[in-house]
Amino acid sequence: QVHLVESGGGLVQAGGSRRLSCVASGSILSGNIMGWYRQAPGKQRELVARIYSGGNTDYADSVKDRFAISRDNAANTVYLYMNNLKPEDTAVYYCHLAQYGYDYWGQGTPVTVSS
């Protein structure tokens, strides 16, 4: 079993920055993919960014050039650096870990961007 705990959400003004963190514990295997998804009210959950164990990354077009994802494999931690935040970035952000056909989710941390 894998347990994911996010932190860093909160209220931020448009144009501001925020860093989200997610610590994974439990049966963490090498070769996993860690990432962040978000779900805004009334919308489906969507991928924000993900990072492979080797460091390759994928980003949603809406956050490219504003967000950056990184990971510390030794600490089983993934970060999401969010810059130039916009009101449309308001959502609950979920940490995700995928390994060998299994998906694990955190409880979510809300980010609210005020205009």
N, C-alpha and C positions, 0 to 999 in steps of 0.2 A: 504494500500500500504506500501511496505517496500523499503527502500533505503539503499544501501550498498556502502561504500566508502573505498577503499583500499589505503594503503600507504606503503612505504618502499622499493619499487623496485629500481633497478639501476644496475650499473656495479660493478662486484666483481671478484676478481681473484680466480682461482681454489684453493680449500682448505680453502677459506674464509668463513665467516658467514654473515648472513643477517636475519633481523627480519621483517616480514610483519605484518601489522595490518589491521583490517577491523572493521569499526564501523557501526552498523546497527541502523536505525532510522525508525520511523513510527509505524505501528501496529504490534509490536513484541509480540508474544504469548509465553507462557511457553511451554516447551516440544519440542522446535524446535531443529533442527540439523544445526550446522554451520560447514563450511568446506572450503577447498581450492582445486581448480582444476587448471590444467595448460594445455596450448596448445602451443606446439612447432610448428614452421613453417612446413607446409605440413603434420601435424599429427592431429589426433583427440584429442579433449579435454579429459583429463583423471583425475581421482580422485587422489589427493595427500594425503590428510588427512581430516578426519572429526571428530567432537566431539559432543556428545550428551549432552543434557542439564544436565544430571546427571554426566557427566564426562567421560563416556566410549569413547574410541577412535578407529579409524580404520586408517591404513596407507597402502599406496601402498608399495609393496615389494621393489621397487627401492629406497625408501627413509627411510625405517625402519633403526633405529640406527643412522640416520643422522639428521632427522627432528623431531620436536616436536610441537604439537598443544596444545593450551590452550585457555581458554575463561574466560571472566569476565562477568558473567551474569548480575550483577548490572549495568555494563556499556555497555551491549550489544555489546561487543567487542570480537573478536577472533584474536589470534596471531598464526603465523607460524614461528618458530625458525628453521632456516636452517643452518646447520653446514657442514663442509667438502664438500662444493659445488663443483660440477663437471660441465664441459662444457655441458654435456647432460641434466643438470638441466635448461639450458637456455630455457625460455618460457615466455609467458604472464600468470601470475597467477591471477585467478579469485576467488573472495570470493563468497560463496554460502550459502544461508539460505533456509531451507525447513521447512515448517510448515503446517500441516493439508492439505496436497495435493497440496500446492502451492510452487513453486520454484522461488527464486529471485537471481539475479546475480549482481555483481558489474561490473564496467567498465573495470577492469583488470589493473594490474600493471606489467610492464615488468621487468624481471630479466635476465641479461646477464652475463654469467660466462666465463671469458677469460682464456685460457690455458697458 
